[in-house]
Amino acid sequence: MKYNEIRRKTRKIRIANTEIGGDSRIAIQSMTNTDTHDKLATLTQIKALENAGCDIVRITVPDIEAADTITYLKENGVRIPVVADIHFDYRVALRCAELGVDKIRINPGNIGDDDRVRAVVDACKKNNIPIRIGVNGGSLEKHILAKYGAPTPEALCESALYHVSLLEKFDFYDTVISMKISDPYKMILANRLLADKCDYPLHLGVTEAGARERGMLKSAVGIGALLCDGIGDTVRVSLTDDPIEEIRAARAILQSVGIEGQAGLDIVSCPTCGRTKIDLIPLVASFEEAAKKEGLLDMPLKVAIMGCVVNGPGEAREADVGIAGGKGEAVLIRKGEIVRKISESDIVECLISEIKKIRDGE
C-alpha cells in the first residue's frame, strides 16, 4: 500500500512557493540557532540549510528590530519560506506580516484580547500568510493544566483546539498545527487524537529531544509512528546540534518510512554473521562514502549489500541494484537479474557504476 492511500485527508496550505497538506510532499523544516539580529549569520545558516535539503526555515523574532532581518533575507536570495516565531507581542507579528514573512508561528491565546487576535488575523489575511499554532507540553495554559493535572495527550489536544477556535472566530482557517512534548509516546497519542478532530495539516516533532543520537531515536519513534499511520504533513527533528543535522535526520526518517517520492538512497545491508564471507562492515561504509561523494544519496533507489547467499539473493532481487556476497566475491544483481560475478575489491565501484547507469537511463 502506498503512503498516499493511507494518508490523512487535510486541507492544503500554501506557504510562499511550498504547500503543506493534501497530497503535497512531506516538507522538512528546521530552525536557525543564530541571533536573529545578526543578519549575516542568520542568512549564512539558512543558505546552508537550503543546500542540505531544508524546505521551510523558522527564525525567532523576539522584538520589532529583529523583524528587519526578514527583509534582509529576502533581498539576499533566500529561496525557501521563512517562518517568524513570535511569542506574546502581537505587534511583532504585525511587523513581520508587513515585511512579507511567509508564515507566522504564534499562539493566539498568548497575545491578548480579541482586538489583538483580530489585528494579526487581518494582517495575515491581507498578505496571504498562514499561521502555525505551536502547542508545547512545557507551556500549556493554566486552565488546561488545572483540568488535566499534567501535559497529557488530551491536554495538548485541547490546547491546540482552543487556539484554533480563537482564529476560527475571525474566519481564519489557513492554519497548521503542531503539538510537541519531549515524550514521544505522548506526542504520538496527542497527534492521533487531534487528527480525528480536525482537517488542519499537522507539523510533527518531538521537542527537547536531546543531542544527536538520543534526539534522532526519540524523533524517529514519534515522527515515524505517526507517518506510518498516515498522519503528518511537515516534520522537524529537534536536536541539540547543528541544524544541518536536523535535516539529515528528517530525511533518514522519511527514507526509513519509505514515503514514495521522498526517500533517497535506501541502503539495505545485513548485520553480518558467521556466514558472511566478505568484509561487509567497512564495505558498506565505503559505499555510503562513495555515494555521497558522487552525489547519489538523493536518488530514490534501493541498494542491497548482503553478505551471504542465504538472504542475499532475495534481498538483492527486490532492490534496484545489489550484491550477494560469496567467498571473496559477489553476484551483482540489477532489477532482479544477475548481471555478473565481481571480486570483493570491485563491489563499491560496480555498485556506483550501476546506479549511475540507472540515473542516466541506461
DRENDRENMAR-720255 format. One record per residue (C-alpha): residue number from 1; x, y, z negated. Coordinates in steps of 0.1 Angstrom, whole numbers, plus 5000, padded with zeros to 4 digits. Layout:
BEGIN
+-----+------+------+------+
! num !   px !   py !   pz !
+-----+------+------+------+
! NUM !    X !    Y !    Z !
...
+-----+------+------+------+
END
This chain:
BEGIN
+-----+------+------+------+
! num !   px !   py !   pz !
+-----+------+------+------+
!   1 ! 5000 ! 5000 ! 5000 !
!   2 ! 5014 ! 5034 ! 5009 !
!   3 ! 5016 ! 5062 ! 4984 !
!   4 ! 4991 ! 5085 ! 5001 !
!   5 ! 4965 ! 5057 ! 4999 !
!   6 ! 4966 ! 5058 ! 4961 !
!   7 ! 4974 ! 5094 ! 4956 !
!   8 ! 4951 ! 5115 ! 4935 !
!   9 ! 4930 ! 5139 ! 4957 !
!  10 ! 4937 ! 5175 ! 4948 !
!  11 ! 4932 ! 5209 ! 4963 !
!  12 ! 4962 ! 5223 ! 4983 !
!  13 ! 4981 ! 5253 ! 4970 !
!  14 ! 5003 ! 5274 ! 4992 !
!  15 ! 5035 ! 5289 ! 4977 !
!  16 ! 5050 ! 5311 ! 5005 !
!  17 ! 5063 ! 5285 ! 5030 !
!  18 ! 5057 ! 5255 ! 5008 !
!  19 ! 5025 ! 5236 ! 5000 !
!  20 ! 5017 ! 5216 ! 4968 !
!  21 ! 4989 ! 5191 ! 4965 !
!  22 ! 4966 ! 5175 ! 4990 !
!  23 ! 4986 ! 5154 ! 5015 !
!  24 ! 5018 ! 5176 ! 5011 !
!  25 ! 5051 ! 5161 ! 5002 !
!  26 ! 5061 ! 5160 ! 4966 !
!  27 ! 5081 ! 5192 ! 4960 !
!  28 ! 5112 ! 5192 ! 4939 !
!  29 ! 5118 ! 5220 ! 4915 !
!  30 ! 5145 ! 5234 ! 4893 !
!  31 ! 5151 ! 5265 ! 4871 !
!  32 ! 5181 ! 5287 ! 4870 !
!  33 ! 5200 ! 5290 ! 4838 !
!  34 ! 5218 ! 5323 ! 4846 !
!  35 ! 5209 ! 5356 ! 4831 !
!  36 ! 5183 ! 5369 ! 4855 !
!  37 ! 5197 ! 5404 ! 4850 !
!  38 ! 5229 ! 5391 ! 4867 !
!  39 ! 5216 ! 5392 ! 4902 !
!  40 ! 5246 ! 5378 ! 4919 !
!  41 ! 5250 ! 5349 ! 4896 !
!  42 ! 5213 ! 5341 ! 4900 !
!  43 ! 5215 ! 5343 ! 4937 !
!  44 ! 5246 ! 5321 ! 4938 !
!  45 ! 5229 ! 5294 ! 4918 !
!  46 ! 5197 ! 5295 ! 4938 !
!  47 ! 5217 ! 5291 ! 4971 !
!  48 ! 5235 ! 5261 ! 4956 !
!  49 ! 5201 ! 5246 ! 4946 !
!  50 ! 5188 ! 5252 ! 4981 !
!  51 ! 5218 ! 5233 ! 4995 !
!  52 ! 5211 ! 5204 ! 4971 !
!  53 ! 5175 ! 5200 ! 4983 !
!  54 ! 5155 ! 5221 ! 4959 !
!  55 ! 5121 ! 5231 ! 4973 !
!  56 ! 5110 ! 5256 ! 4946 !
!  57 ! 5130 ! 5275 ! 4921 !
!  58 ! 5119 ! 5292 ! 4889 !
!  59 ! 5136 ! 5321 ! 4872 !
!  60 ! 5129 ! 5335 ! 4838 !
!  61 ! 5117 ! 5372 ! 4839 !
!  62 ! 5119 ! 5384 ! 4803 !
!  63 ! 5113 ! 5421 ! 4810 !
!  64 ! 5105 ! 5446 ! 4837 !
!  65 ! 5142 ! 5452 ! 4846 !
!  66 ! 5147 ! 5415 ! 4853 !
!  67 ! 5119 ! 5416 ! 4878 !
!  68 ! 5141 ! 5437 ! 4901 !
!  69 ! 5161 ! 5406 ! 4908 !
!  70 ! 5132 ! 5392 ! 4928 !
!  71 ! 5138 ! 5419 ! 4954 !
!  72 ! 5175 ! 5412 ! 4955 !
!  73 ! 5169 ! 5375 ! 4960 !
!  74 ! 5145 ! 5382 ! 4989 !
!  75 ! 5169 ! 5407 ! 5005 !
!  76 ! 5198 ! 5382 ! 5003 !
!  77 ! 5182 ! 5353 ! 5021 !
!  78 ! 5167 ! 5330 ! 4995 !
!  79 ! 5146 ! 5307 ! 5016 !
!  80 ! 5127 ! 5286 ! 4990 !
!  81 ! 5098 ! 5300 ! 4970 !
!  82 ! 5107 ! 5319 ! 4938 !
!  83 ! 5086 ! 5314 ! 4907 !
!  84 ! 5086 ! 5340 ! 4879 !
!  85 ! 5085 ! 5325 ! 4845 !
!  86 ! 5067 ! 5350 ! 4822 !
!  87 ! 5057 ! 5349 ! 4785 !
!  88 ! 5034 ! 5373 ! 4767 !
!  89 ! 5039 ! 5406 ! 4786 !
!  90 ! 5013 ! 5408 ! 4814 !
!  91 ! 5030 ! 5440 ! 4827 !
!  92 ! 5060 ! 5419 ! 4838 !
!  93 ! 5036 ! 5396 ! 4858 !
!  94 ! 5021 ! 5427 ! 4875 !
!  95 ! 5055 ! 5440 ! 4884 !
!  96 ! 5066 ! 5406 ! 4898 !
!  97 ! 5034 ! 5404 ! 4919 !
!  98 ! 5041 ! 5439 ! 4932 !
!  99 ! 5077 ! 5429 ! 4942 !
! 100 ! 5064 ! 5399 ! 4961 !
! 101 ! 5073 ! 5369 ! 4939 !
! 102 ! 5059 ! 5337 ! 4954 !
! 103 ! 5043 ! 5322 ! 4923 !
! 104 ! 5038 ! 5332 ! 4886 !
! 105 ! 5041 ! 5309 ! 4857 !
! 106 ! 5021 ! 5323 ! 4828 !
! 107 ! 4996 ! 5311 ! 4803 !
! 108 ! 4966 ! 5335 ! 4804 !
! 109 ! 4957 ! 5328 ! 4768 !
! 110 ! 4990 ! 5343 ! 4757 !
! 111 ! 4989 ! 5377 ! 4773 !
! 112 ! 4960 ! 5394 ! 4756 !
! 113 ! 4924 ! 5402 ! 4762 !
! 114 ! 4902 ! 5397 ! 4793 !
! 115 ! 4913 ! 5430 ! 4808 !
! 116 ! 4949 ! 5419 ! 4809 !
! 117 ! 4940 ! 5385 ! 4823 !
! 118 ! 4918 ! 5401 ! 4850 !
! 119 ! 4946 ! 5425 ! 4859 !
! 120 ! 4970 ! 5396 ! 4865 !
! 121 ! 4944 ! 5376 ! 4884 !
! 122 ! 4936 ! 5407 ! 4906 !
! 123 ! 4972 ! 5412 ! 4914 !
! 124 ! 4977 ! 5376 ! 4923 !
! 125 ! 4946 ! 5375 ! 4945 !
! 126 ! 4957 ! 5407 ! 4963 !
! 127 ! 4992 ! 5392 ! 4971 !
! 128 ! 4982 ! 5356 ! 4976 !
! 129 ! 5002 ! 5344 ! 4947 !
! 130 ! 4993 ! 5312 ! 4929 !
! 131 ! 4996 ! 5308 ! 4891 !
! 132 ! 5011 ! 5278 ! 4873 !
! 133 ! 4998 ! 5272 ! 4839 !
! 134 ! 5025 ! 5256 ! 4818 !
! 135 ! 5014 ! 5238 ! 4786 !
! 136 ! 5042 ! 5228 ! 4763 !
! 137 ! 5040 ! 5205 ! 4733 !
! 138 ! 5061 ! 5229 ! 4712 !
! 139 ! 5039 ! 5259 ! 4717 !
! 140 ! 5002 ! 5248 ! 4716 !
! 141 ! 4975 ! 5272 ! 4704 !
! 142 ! 4969 ! 5273 ! 4667 !
! 143 ! 4932 ! 5264 ! 4670 !
! 144 ! 4941 ! 5233 ! 4691 !
! 145 ! 4969 ! 5222 ! 4668 !
! 146 ! 4945 ! 5226 ! 4638 !
! 147 ! 4919 ! 5204 ! 4656 !
! 148 ! 4943 ! 5176 ! 4665 !
! 149 ! 4970 ! 5180 ! 4638 !
! 150 ! 4998 ! 5174 ! 4663 !
! 151 ! 5006 ! 5178 ! 4700 !
! 152 ! 4987 ! 5147 ! 4711 !
! 153 ! 4979 ! 5140 ! 4747 !
! 154 ! 4943 ! 5151 ! 4740 !
! 155 ! 4956 ! 5184 ! 4726 !
! 156 ! 4978 ! 5190 ! 4756 !
! 157 ! 4949 ! 5183 ! 4780 !
! 158 ! 4925 ! 5206 ! 4760 !
! 159 ! 4951 ! 5234 ! 4761 !
! 160 ! 4955 ! 5231 ! 4798 !
! 161 ! 4918 ! 5232 ! 4804 !
! 162 ! 4914 ! 5262 ! 4780 !
! 163 ! 4939 ! 5282 ! 4801 !
! 164 ! 4923 ! 5271 ! 4833 !
! 165 ! 4889 ! 5284 ! 4821 !
! 166 ! 4904 ! 5318 ! 4815 !
! 167 ! 4914 ! 5320 ! 4852 !
! 168 ! 4882 ! 5304 ! 4865 !
! 169 ! 4863 ! 5331 ! 4845 !
! 170 ! 4875 ! 5356 ! 4871 !
! 171 ! 4871 ! 5332 ! 4901 !
! 172 ! 4907 ! 5323 ! 4903 !
! 173 ! 4914 ! 5287 ! 4915 !
! 174 ! 4948 ! 5290 ! 4931 !
! 175 ! 4963 ! 5271 ! 4902 !
! 176 ! 4989 ! 5245 ! 4895 !
! 177 ! 4991 ! 5229 ! 4860 !
! 178 ! 5019 ! 5213 ! 4840 !
! 179 ! 5018 ! 5197 ! 4806 !
! 180 ! 5052 ! 5189 ! 4792 !
! 181 ! 5064 ! 5173 ! 4760 !
! 182 ! 5097 ! 5156 ! 4751 !
! 183 ! 5079 ! 5123 ! 4745 !
! 184 ! 5075 ! 5106 ! 4780 !
! 185 ! 5046 ! 5084 ! 4768 !
! 186 ! 5026 ! 5113 ! 4755 !
! 187 ! 5033 ! 5132 ! 4787 !
! 188 ! 5020 ! 5102 ! 4808 !
! 189 ! 4988 ! 5099 ! 4788 !
! 190 ! 4982 ! 5137 ! 4789 !
! 191 ! 4985 ! 5138 ! 4826 !
! 192 ! 4963 ! 5108 ! 4831 !
! 193 ! 4936 ! 5125 ! 4810 !
! 194 ! 4938 ! 5157 ! 4829 !
! 195 ! 4939 ! 5140 ! 4863 !
! 196 ! 4904 ! 5128 ! 4857 !
! 197 ! 4891 ! 5161 ! 4846 !
! 198 ! 4901 ! 5185 ! 4875 !
! 199 ! 4914 ! 5186 ! 4910 !
! 200 ! 4942 ! 5210 ! 4905 !
! 201 ! 4977 ! 5199 ! 4916 !
! 202 ! 4999 ! 5187 ! 4888 !
! 203 ! 5035 ! 5196 ! 4881 !
! 204 ! 5053 ! 5167 ! 4864 !
! 205 ! 5081 ! 5169 ! 4839 !
! 206 ! 5094 ! 5157 ! 4806 !
! 207 ! 5106 ! 5188 ! 4787 !
! 208 ! 5136 ! 5190 ! 4765 !
! 209 ! 5145 ! 5156 ! 4779 !
! 210 ! 5182 ! 5158 ! 4769 !
! 211 ! 5216 ! 5156 ! 4786 !
! 212 ! 5222 ! 5138 ! 4819 !
! 213 ! 5218 ! 5101 ! 4811 !
! 214 ! 5192 ! 5103 ! 4784 !
! 215 ! 5173 ! 5130 ! 4802 !
! 216 ! 5173 ! 5111 ! 4835 !
! 217 ! 5160 ! 5080 ! 4818 !
! 218 ! 5132 ! 5098 ! 4800 !
! 219 ! 5122 ! 5117 ! 4831 !
! 220 ! 5123 ! 5086 ! 4852 !
! 221 ! 5099 ! 5069 ! 4828 !
! 222 ! 5075 ! 5098 ! 4826 !
! 223 ! 5075 ! 5111 ! 4862 !
! 224 ! 5079 ! 5077 ! 4877 !
! 225 ! 5050 ! 5061 ! 4859 !
! 226 ! 5026 ! 5089 ! 4870 !
! 227 ! 5038 ! 5088 ! 4906 !
! 228 ! 5031 ! 5051 ! 4906 !
! 229 ! 4996 ! 5060 ! 4895 !
! 230 ! 4993 ! 5084 ! 4925 !
! 231 ! 4994 ! 5113 ! 4901 !
! 232 ! 5017 ! 5143 ! 4907 !
! 233 ! 5023 ! 5169 ! 4933 !
! 234 ! 5056 ! 5185 ! 4923 !
! 235 ! 5083 ! 5175 ! 4899 !
! 236 ! 5111 ! 5190 ! 4878 !
! 237 ! 5136 ! 5169 ! 4859 !
! 238 ! 5147 ! 5190 ! 4829 !
! 239 ! 5183 ! 5183 ! 4819 !
! 240 ! 5208 ! 5199 ! 4796 !
! 241 ! 5232 ! 5201 ! 4825 !
! 242 ! 5239 ! 5220 ! 4857 !
! 243 ! 5205 ! 5225 ! 4876 !
! 244 ! 5220 ! 5207 ! 4906 !
! 245 ! 5219 ! 5175 ! 4886 !
! 246 ! 5181 ! 5180 ! 4882 !
! 247 ! 5177 ! 5179 ! 4920 !
! 248 ! 5198 ! 5148 ! 4923 !
! 249 ! 5178 ! 5131 ! 4895 !
! 250 ! 5145 ! 5141 ! 4910 !
! 251 ! 5155 ! 5127 ! 4944 !
! 252 ! 5166 ! 5095 ! 4928 !
! 253 ! 5132 ! 5091 ! 4910 !
! 254 ! 5113 ! 5097 ! 4942 !
! 255 ! 5135 ! 5073 ! 4960 !
! 256 ! 5131 ! 5046 ! 4933 !
! 257 ! 5093 ! 5050 ! 4935 !
! 258 ! 5096 ! 5046 ! 4973 !
! 259 ! 5073 ! 5075 ! 4983 !
! 260 ! 5072 ! 5073 ! 5021 !
! 261 ! 5089 ! 5102 ! 5039 !
! 262 ! 5108 ! 5114 ! 5009 !
! 263 ! 5131 ! 5086 ! 4999 !
! 264 ! 5167 ! 5089 ! 5010 !
! 265 ! 5191 ! 5060 ! 5015 !
! 266 ! 5178 ! 5032 ! 4993 !
! 267 ! 5207 ! 5010 ! 4984 !
! 268 ! 5198 ! 4976 ! 4972 !
! 269 ! 5226 ! 4956 ! 4956 !
! 270 ! 5227 ! 4926 ! 4933 !
! 271 ! 5240 ! 4928 ! 4897 !
! 272 ! 5266 ! 4901 ! 4906 !
! 273 ! 5270 ! 4867 ! 4890 !
! 274 ! 5293 ! 4837 ! 4893 !
! 275 ! 5281 ! 4830 ! 4928 !
! 276 ! 5295 ! 4863 ! 4941 !
! 277 ! 5325 ! 4857 ! 4963 !
! 278 ! 5332 ! 4893 ! 4974 !
! 279 ! 5343 ! 4922 ! 4952 !
! 280 ! 5309 ! 4937 ! 4952 !
! 281 ! 5310 ! 4964 ! 4924 !
! 282 ! 5338 ! 4985 ! 4940 !
! 283 ! 5324 ! 4977 ! 4974 !
! 284 ! 5290 ! 4993 ! 4966 !
! 285 ! 5308 ! 5024 ! 4951 !
! 286 ! 5329 ! 5027 ! 4982 !
! 287 ! 5299 ! 5025 ! 5004 !
! 288 ! 5280 ! 5052 ! 4984 !
! 289 ! 5310 ! 5075 ! 4986 !
! 290 ! 5314 ! 5069 ! 5024 !
! 291 ! 5276 ! 5075 ! 5030 !
! 292 ! 5279 ! 5108 ! 5010 !
! 293 ! 5309 ! 5119 ! 5030 !
! 294 ! 5292 ! 5111 ! 5063 !
! 295 ! 5260 ! 5130 ! 5053 !
! 296 ! 5239 ! 5098 ! 5054 !
! 297 ! 5223 ! 5098 ! 5019 !
! 298 ! 5192 ! 5117 ! 5031 !
! 299 ! 5183 ! 5091 ! 5057 !
! 300 ! 5151 ! 5072 ! 5047 !
! 301 ! 5167 ! 5038 ! 5052 !
! 302 ! 5170 ! 5007 ! 5031 !
! 303 ! 5205 ! 4992 ! 5029 !
! 304 ! 5211 ! 4958 ! 5012 !
! 305 ! 5246 ! 4950 ! 4999 !
! 306 ! 5243 ! 4915 ! 4985 !
! 307 ! 5269 ! 4893 ! 4970 !
! 308 ! 5259 ! 4857 ! 4980 !
! 309 ! 5238 ! 4835 ! 5002 !
! 310 ! 5210 ! 4828 ! 4976 !
! 311 ! 5190 ! 4861 ! 4977 !
! 312 ! 5213 ! 4880 ! 5000 !
! 313 ! 5200 ! 4869 ! 5034 !
! 314 ! 5163 ! 4875 ! 5024 !
! 315 ! 5170 ! 4910 ! 5010 !
! 316 ! 5192 ! 4919 ! 5040 !
! 317 ! 5164 ! 4908 ! 5064 !
! 318 ! 5140 ! 4931 ! 5046 !
! 319 ! 5164 ! 4961 ! 5049 !
! 320 ! 5171 ! 4982 ! 5079 !
! 321 ! 5207 ! 4971 ! 5077 !
! 322 ! 5225 ! 4949 ! 5052 !
! 323 ! 5251 ! 4923 ! 5044 !
! 324 ! 5250 ! 4890 ! 5026 !
! 325 ! 5284 ! 4880 ! 5012 !
! 326 ! 5303 ! 4848 ! 5016 !
! 327 ! 5339 ! 4839 ! 5006 !
! 328 ! 5360 ! 4869 ! 5017 !
! 329 ! 5334 ! 4877 ! 5044 !
! 330 ! 5298 ! 4887 ! 5050 !
! 331 ! 5270 ! 4884 ! 5075 !
! 332 ! 5259 ! 4917 ! 5089 !
! 333 ! 5221 ! 4919 ! 5094 !
! 334 ! 5202 ! 4946 ! 5112 !
! 335 ! 5163 ! 4948 ! 5113 !
! 336 ! 5161 ! 4911 ! 5103 !
! 337 ! 5186 ! 4898 ! 5129 !
! 338 ! 5221 ! 4886 ! 5123 !
! 339 ! 5245 ! 4908 ! 5142 !
! 340 ! 5278 ! 4890 ! 5134 !
! 341 ! 5302 ! 4879 ! 5107 !
! 342 ! 5326 ! 4905 ! 5093 !
! 343 ! 5355 ! 4904 ! 5070 !
! 344 ! 5352 ! 4918 ! 5035 !
! 345 ! 5376 ! 4946 ! 5043 !
! 346 ! 5353 ! 4958 ! 5071 !
! 347 ! 5320 ! 4958 ! 5053 !
! 348 ! 5318 ! 4995 ! 5045 !
! 349 ! 5329 ! 5007 ! 5079 !
! 350 ! 5305 ! 4983 ! 5096 !
! 351 ! 5275 ! 4994 ! 5075 !
! 352 ! 5283 ! 5031 ! 5081 !
! 353 ! 5286 ! 5024 ! 5118 !
! 354 ! 5252 ! 5006 ! 5120 !
! 355 ! 5235 ! 5034 ! 5100 !
! 356 ! 5248 ! 5060 ! 5124 !
! 357 ! 5235 ! 5039 ! 5153 !
! 358 ! 5201 ! 5039 ! 5138 !
! 359 ! 5203 ! 5076 ! 5132 !
! 360 ! 5213 ! 5082 ! 5168 !
! 361 ! 5186 ! 5059 ! 5182 !
! 362 ! 5209 ! 5032 ! 5194 !
+-----+------+------+------+
END
